[in-house]
């Protein structure tokens, strides 16, 4: 019975679901008459994410197997990766279990590619389309890698690619730090969109995403150290660290930054935190660091600039560690992607988010099934080729092999 299964994975659900999942689930459960407005308000009234998740699942479990089955179906559409990791399969169609208002099914809910694949499996398995020869799409738009393409790449490139671990055994983690509100600097309008979309992307790629917002440089440093020390990295095959803030020459601004001389997180600190000496759990594994911040002074218009200055047109530059610096043996397997080159600003739309983040997510969704991450980044550069104001860049990269994401595996 579905309600019994939910009871078995209740704790894992509470710890694994994120705020975006909860909001999507509430909308779907309301539309399918599993929960009412009063119950939704009760969930939203909880201040902590875990308390919201606990209230949500407890409400559904109390309503019995019909409601529990619908929650499982909705979870597959909101976050198929999480549903698979929890061992939740869409129960077989049962007319008696879905009749009446409680079991009323909105159009298309069970027609997601991941649900069609999951219903035919006896346990968590990679989600693929009915025809392995053609890539399929999961709910959030990521094109999945067909098994035959995965096998072909592994056969042809073998030792030239980073291996991936069994999705049922690995524990992938990702961290996003996004500074939006500052004590003295301009608010980064549109950064909320970047945070939401990047979270959805990484979750779709099989990472448990941890997010932090509005941190000082000291807090960012401690957050990075805590994340690097996580035991789960030992059973992971890679990680993503995404840092989004205002930027100056010395690094990324903390929320207390005033004049560019204080509250700065340097890239040296970021990379050193995850090197092979300080983060042994990720030794020999791809560590992707994505930086969304200004690095220059070029003036722009229409989009809002990630500038440390509250006065339009007075952006401060942010520089990377120079390519000429000697790479120590303890620092390897990094891929550092920056939103722009030195002397240029990063453009951000207050409505749609940062241009670099938008294009990076778009290309990963479209090409990760067939291209390694550095090739995907080249496609991002092609988009910006005719954009004179911004050109993303790749620095301090020490990948020794090709890093394929293999979505769905």
C-alpha positions in Angstrom: 0.0 0.0 0.0 1.2 3.5 -0.9 0.6 4.9 2.6 2.7 2.1 4.2 5.6 2.9 1.7 5.4 6.6 2.6 5.7 5.7 6.3 8.8 3.7 5.5 10.6 6.5 3.7 9.1 9.4 5.8 12.4 10.5 7.4 14.3 10.3 4.0 11.5 12.4 2.4 11.7 15.1 5.1 15.5 15.3 4.8 15.6 15.0 1.0 12.9 17.3 -0.3 13.7 21.0 -0.9 11.6 24.2 -0.7 10.9 24.2 -4.5 9.7 20.6 -4.3 7.4 21.4 -1.5 5.8 24.3 -3.3 5.3 22.2 -6.4 3.8 19.3 -4.5 1.4 21.6 -2.6 0.1 23.0 -5.9 -0.4 19.6 -7.4 -2.0 18.1 -4.2 -4.4 21.0 -4.1 -5.3 20.6 -7.8 -6.0 16.9 -7.2 -8.1 17.5 -4.1 -5.7 15.7 -1.8 -5.2 18.8 0.4 -7.3 21.9 0.9 -6.4 25.5 1.3 -6.4 25.3 5.1 -4.0 22.4 5.1 -1.7 24.2 2.6 -1.6 27.2 4.9 -0.7 25.0 7.8 2.3 23.6 5.8 3.4 27.1 4.7 3.1 28.4 8.3 6.0 26.2 9.3 9.3 28.3 9.2 11.7 25.4 8.5 11.8 23.3 5.4 12.0 20.1 7.3 8.9 21.1 9.4 7.0 21.9 6.2 7.9 18.5 4.7 6.9 16.7 7.8 3.5 18.4 8.0 2.9 17.7 4.3 3.7 14.0 4.3 1.9 13.4 7.6 -1.3 15.0 6.2 -1.2 12.8 3.2 -0.4 9.6 5.0 -3.4 10.2 7.3 -5.7 10.3 4.3 -4.8 6.8 3.3 -3.5 4.8 0.3 -5.3 6.9 -2.4 -3.9 10.2 -1.2 -0.5 8.5 -0.7 -0.5 7.1 -4.2 -1.2 10.6 -5.7 1.7 12.1 -3.6 4.1 9.5 -5.1 2.8 10.3 -8.6 3.3 14.1 -8.0 6.7 13.6 -6.6 7.8 11.8 -9.7 6.7 14.8 -11.8 8.3 17.3 -9.5 11.6 15.5 -8.8 11.9 12.2 -10.4 15.5 11.8 -9.2 14.4 12.2 -5.6 11.5 9.8 -6.1 13.9 7.2 -7.5 16.4 7.7 -4.7 13.6 7.1 -2.2 12.6 3.9 -4.0 9.2 5.3 -4.8 7.7 3.8 -8.0 4.4 5.0 -9.5 1.9 2.3 -8.5 0.2 0.4 -11.3 -3.1 1.9 -12.5 -5.9 0.8 -10.3 -9.4 2.2 -11.1 -10.6 1.6 -7.6 -7.7 3.5 -6.2 -8.1 6.6 -8.3 -11.8 7.1 -8.6 -13.7 10.0 -7.2 -12.5 13.6 -6.4 -9.5 12.5 -4.3 -8.1 10.4 -7.1 -9.0 12.7 -10.0 -6.0 12.9 -12.3 -5.0 16.1 -14.1 -4.2 15.7 -17.7 -0.6 14.6 -18.5 0.4 13.9 -14.9 1.3 10.3 -15.5 2.6 10.8 -19.0 6.0 12.2 -18.0 8.8 10.1 -19.6 10.3 9.4 -16.1 6.9 8.0 -14.9 6.5 5.8 -17.9 9.9 4.4 -17.3 9.5 4.0 -13.6 6.2 2.1 -13.8 7.9 -0.7 -15.6 10.8 -1.1 -13.2 11.0 -3.2 -10.0 13.2 -0.8 -8.0 15.2 2.3 -8.6 16.8 2.4 -12.0 18.0 5.0 -14.5 15.1 6.8 -16.2 15.1 6.3 -20.0 12.6 6.6 -22.8 10.8 3.6 -24.2 13.2 3.7 -27.1 16.8 3.7 -25.9 17.9 5.0 -29.3 16.4 8.4 -28.8 17.0 10.8 -25.8 14.0 11.6 -23.6 13.3 14.5 -21.3 12.5 14.5 -17.6 10.1 16.9 -16.0 12.5 19.8 -15.7 13.6 19.7 -19.3 16.9 17.9 -18.9 17.5 15.6 -21.9 18.4 12.1 -20.6 21.2 10.0 -21.9 19.9 6.7 -23.5 21.7 3.6 -22.2 23.1 2.8 -25.6 24.7 6.2 -25.8 26.2 5.8 -22.3 27.6 2.4 -23.3 29.0 3.8 -26.6 30.8 6.7 -24.8 32.2 4.4 -22.1 33.4 1.9 -24.8 35.0 4.5 -27.0 36.5 6.8 -24.4 37.0 4.4 -21.5 39.9 5.7 -19.4 39.6 9.2 -20.8 36.4 9.9 -18.9 35.7 10.3 -15.2 33.7 7.3 -13.9 30.2 7.7 -12.5 28.9 5.7 -9.5 25.7 3.6 -9.2 22.9 6.1 -8.5 21.6 3.7 -5.9 24.8 3.8 -4.0 26.3 7.3 -4.5 25.6 10.4 -2.5 26.1 13.4 -4.7 26.1 16.8 -3.0 26.0 20.3 -4.5 26.3 23.7 -2.8 24.9 27.1 -3.9 25.7 30.3 -2.2 23.7 33.3 -3.5 24.1 36.7 -2.0 21.1 38.9 -2.9 20.7 41.5 -0.1 23.6 43.6 1.1 24.1 46.0 3.9 25.6 48.8 1.7 25.5 47.5 -1.9 22.7 47.3 -4.4 20.3 44.4 -4.2 21.0 41.8 -6.9 17.6 41.8 -8.5 16.9 38.6 -10.4 19.3 36.6 -8.4 16.4 34.6 -6.9 15.7 33.3 -10.4 19.3 32.1 -10.8 19.1 30.4 -7.4 15.8 28.6 -8.2 16.8 27.5 -11.7 20.3 26.3 -10.8 18.8 24.3 -7.9 16.3 22.6 -10.2 19.1 21.8 -12.7 21.4 20.2 -10.2 18.6 18.2 -8.6 17.7 17.0 -12.0 21.3 15.8 -12.5 21.1 13.7 -9.3 22.6 16.1 -6.7 21.2 16.8 -3.3 21.4 20.6 -3.3 22.2 22.7 -0.3 21.5 26.5 -0.6 22.7 29.4 1.4 21.9 33.1 0.9 23.1 36.4 2.1 26.4 35.4 3.9 29.4 37.4 4.9 32.8 36.3 3.6 33.5 34.7 7.0 30.3 32.8 6.8 30.9 31.8 3.2 34.3 30.4 4.1 32.9 28.4 7.0 30.0 27.1 4.8 32.5 25.9 2.2 34.6 24.2 4.8 31.6 22.5 6.3 30.5 21.3 2.9 34.0 20.1 2.0 34.0 18.0 5.2 30.8 16.2 4.5 31.1 12.4 4.7 28.8 11.9 1.7 31.6 13.0 -0.6 33.3 9.7 -0.1 30.4 7.9 -1.8 30.0 10.6 -4.5 31.6 10.9 -7.9 31.6 14.7 -8.3 30.4 17.9 -6.9 29.2 21.4 -8.0 29.8 24.6 -6.0 28.0 27.7 -7.3 28.9 31.1 -6.0 26.8 34.2 -7.0 27.4 37.6 -5.6 28.8 41.1 -6.4 32.4 40.8 -7.3 35.6 42.9 -7.1 39.2 42.4 -8.0 40.0 40.5 -4.8 37.1 38.1 -5.0 33.4 37.8 -4.2 31.7 40.2 -1.9 30.1 39.2 1.4 26.9 41.0 2.5 28.9 43.3 4.8 31.2 44.6 2.0 31.3 48.4 1.8 34.3 49.7 -0.1 35.9 46.6 -1.7 38.6 46.4 1.0 36.7 44.2 3.5 34.4 41.2 3.6 35.8 39.5 0.5 36.0 35.8 -0.3 39.0 35.1 -2.5 39.2 32.4 -5.1 42.3 31.0 -3.5 40.2 30.3 -0.4 37.5 28.5 -2.5 39.9 26.3 -4.4 42.1 25.5 -1.4 39.0 24.4 0.6 38.4 21.6 -2.0 41.9 20.6 -2.9 43.2 17.1 -2.5 44.8 17.9 0.8 41.8 19.6 2.5 39.0 17.6 0.9 40.0 14.0 0.6 36.5 12.8 0.0 36.6 14.4 -3.4 40.1 13.4 -4.3 40.4 12.5 -8.0 36.7 13.5 -8.6 35.5 16.4 -10.7 34.9 19.6 -8.7 33.0 22.2 -10.8 33.0 25.7 -9.4 30.7 28.2 -11.1 31.2 31.9 -10.4 28.5 34.5 -11.3 30.0 37.9 -10.5 31.5 41.0 -12.2 35.1 41.2 -13.3 35.4 44.5 -15.0 34.2 48.0 -15.8 32.5 48.0 -19.2 29.3 50.0 -19.0 26.0 48.5 -20.1 22.3 49.2 -20.1 19.0 47.3 -20.1 20.3 44.6 -17.9 21.3 45.2 -14.3 25.0 44.7 -13.6 26.6 42.7 -10.8 28.5 45.7 -9.6 29.8 46.4 -6.1 29.1 50.1 -6.5 25.7 51.6 -5.7 26.3 54.3 -8.3 25.5 53.2 -11.9 28.5 53.2 -14.2 31.1 52.7 -11.3 31.5 48.9 -11.4 34.7 47.5 -9.8 36.7 44.7 -11.5 37.1 41.2 -10.2 40.2 39.2 -11.3 41.0 35.5 -11.1 44.1 33.8 -9.9 46.5 34.3 -12.9 47.1 31.4 -15.3 50.8 31.9 -14.7 50.5 30.6 -11.1 52.1 27.2 -10.6 49.5 24.5 -10.1 50.5 22.5 -7.1 50.1 18.7 -7.2 47.6 18.8 -4.5 45.2 20.8 -6.7 43.6 18.8 -9.4 40.3 17.8 -11.0 38.9 21.4 -10.9 36.7 23.0 -13.6 36.2 26.7 -12.8 33.7 28.5 -15.0 33.3 32.3 -14.8 30.5 34.4 -16.0 32.8 36.8 -17.8 36.4 37.7 -18.8 38.5 40.2 -16.9 37.6 43.9 -17.6 33.9 43.0 -18.3 30.8 43.1 -16.3 28.2 40.3 -16.0 24.8 41.1 -17.2 21.7 40.2 -15.1 18.1 40.7 -16.0 15.9 41.7 -13.0 13.2 39.5 -14.3 14.9 36.5 -15.9 18.2 36.3 -14.0 21.9 36.3 -15.1 22.6 35.8 -18.8 25.5 33.4 -18.1 23.5 31.3 -15.7 20.5 31.2 -18.1 22.7 30.0 -21.1 24.7 27.6 -19.0 21.6 25.9 -17.7 20.0 25.9 -21.1 23.0 24.1 -22.7 23.5 21.6 -20.0 19.8 20.6 -20.3 20.1 20.2 -24.1 23.5 18.7 -24.5 24.6 16.9 -21.3 23.2 13.6 -22.6 25.8 13.6 -25.4 28.6 16.0 -24.5 31.1 16.4 -21.7 30.9 19.5 -19.6 33.9 21.4 -21.2 32.3 20.8 -24.6 29.0 22.2 -23.3 30.8 25.3 -22.0 32.2 25.8 -25.5 28.6 25.9 -26.8 27.9 28.5 -24.2 30.8 30.6 -25.5 29.4 30.3 -29.0 26.3 32.1 -27.9 28.3 35.0 -26.4 30.6 35.2 -29.5 28.6 38.1 -30.9 28.0 39.7 -27.5 30.8 42.4 -27.1 29.9 43.1 -23.5 30.4 39.7 -21.9 32.3 36.5 -22.6 32.4 33.7 -20.1 35.7 32.2 -19.3 37.3 29.0 -17.9 40.3 29.4 -15.6 42.3 27.4 -13.1 41.0 24.2 -14.6 42.8 21.0 -13.9 40.5 18.3 -15.1 42.6 15.3 -16.2 39.7 13.5 -18.0 36.4 14.3 -19.7 33.5 14.9 -17.3 30.2 13.6 -18.6 27.1 14.2 -16.5 25.1 11.3 -18.1 21.7 12.6 -17.0 19.4 9.8 -15.9 22.3 7.5 -14.8 
